[in-house]
Amino acid sequence: MTQEHISHPEGLPNCAAGHRARHIHDKRCASAGGGHLVECACRSTSKHAHPDAAIAAWRRLNRPARSARPIPVEAPAGNVLQFQLSLAERTSKAHRIGGHHGRG
């Protein structure tokens, strides 16, 4: 058997979907497709010559997404009037005054 499962006492982080990760060492030479990789049920890293590189690639692949910064909303100036021009408000007003002309 050319593949060996390597267990880590501290464990590997799960993938973003929650699957358990496995560290696999393919004992074939590098030119034949051997190396270290970390995989789960839905994804895997590429093969690396060193185990630390494979684990670092797994952590990089499954780190939490960064949240976007909130856009600061500036308050309008005190001398500016803002009119409510949404269509939803106009239709409700038309409904109140009977603007459907008997069709609704």
Secondary structure, 3 states (H helix, E strand, C coil): CCEEEECCCCCCCCCCCCCCCEEEEECCCHHHCCEEEEECCCCECCCECCHHHHHHHHHHHCCCCCCCCCCCCCCCCCCCCCCCCCHHHHHHHHHHCCCCCCCC
